[in-house]
Amino acid sequence: METSINRILGLLTLTLFGHAIDLLAAEPGTTTAVIPEYAESYPAYGVSESVRAGDFIFIGGIIATDKDGNVIAPNDGAAQAEVVYGRIKTILEAHGASYKNVVSETIYLTDWDRYIAGAAIRRKYFDEVGAAYPSAVGQEVVNLATSGLVMEVQMVAYVGPKKTVGQ
């Protein structure tokens, strides 16, 4: 009965790393919109750049586009990695976290050869805070949101028992 009620109410139960988390999807105070190039477009697309769910932060697919949707440095893996990982750093900081908190990463990329230059940039962001590298997967895809994108990155970070952004 309770499971049926939870489904009706839109409650989610997540089990991550042995922790069961009950929450309403995107509760007030659990999402961010700190990347100015994206903030205005989120309501139209029905997404958040990140969501706090219990002790975890889920960071959505971060890409290198400007506020008009134009690709920053088309087909340039290093330049796009700097934009993407810099934006993720800003999102993590909004939650009071850093790359030390990242436990999982998914990298979607359109071309391994173009991404290789970006891999060094990725490592730089983890290394500069003395973070261990997270569990990660790289998945080559046919294309991303728009032509010229080399990568799109999702992350999960563990931050402990905080309730809202910035706490």
HUFEN-V958376 format. One record per residue. N is the residue number from 1. PHI is phi in whole degrees, 0 to 359 (* if undefined). NEAR is the number of other ideal C-beta (glycine too) atoms within 12 Angstrom. Layout:
N,PHI,NEAR
N,PHI,NEAR
This chain:
1,*,7
2,299,11
3,299,12
4,297,9
5,296,11
6,301,16
7,297,12
8,297,10
9,281,15
10,82,14
11,286,20
12,244,23
13,240,20
14,254,22
15,241,13
16,232,21
17,50,16
18,82,9
19,252,18
20,270,15
21,234,25
22,258,20
23,199,28
24,280,21
25,301,23
26,50,25
27,297,21
28,305,14
29,84,19
30,248,31
31,246,32
32,235,35
33,213,26
34,261,26
35,266,32
36,304,15
37,296,26
38,254,34
39,311,22
40,288,16
41,272,22
42,304,22
43,301,13
44,295,10
45,268,16
46,68,11
47,227,24
48,236,33
49,289,38
50,207,37
51,223,36
52,272,42
53,231,34
54,61,29
55,270,27
56,238,31
57,246,41
58,252,40
59,257,46
60,288,32
61,299,31
62,266,41
63,232,40
64,256,39
65,230,30
66,271,21
67,294,13
68,267,12
69,87,20
70,281,17
71,290,28
72,275,30
73,53,26
74,309,22
75,63,25
76,253,25
77,299,34
78,293,25
79,296,25
80,293,39
81,298,37
82,299,25
83,294,33
84,297,46
85,289,39
86,293,27
87,294,38
88,296,46
89,301,35
90,298,28
91,295,41
92,302,38
93,298,27
94,297,33
95,264,39
96,72,21
97,236,34
98,213,25
99,297,32
100,296,24
101,273,32
102,288,36
103,246,28
104,209,23
105,215,36
106,238,25
107,245,37
108,264,29
109,222,35
110,265,30
111,200,26
112,303,19
113,297,14
114,288,25
115,286,33
116,310,21
117,297,25
118,286,36
119,298,28
120,294,17
121,295,32
122,305,37
123,301,22
124,304,21
125,295,34
126,287,28
127,295,16
128,292,16
129,250,20
130,70,11
131,275,25
132,287,16
133,288,21
134,279,27
135,298,16
136,213,23
137,221,16
138,249,24
139,234,20
140,284,19
141,235,20
142,293,11
143,201,18
144,244,31
145,304,25
146,209,21
147,299,16
148,101,26
149,286,38
150,262,45
151,212,50
152,219,36
153,236,43
154,243,31
155,219,44
156,235,34
157,236,39
158,261,30
159,235,34
160,88,18
161,281,13
162,256,23
163,251,19
164,228,19
165,303,28
166,84,20
167,280,15
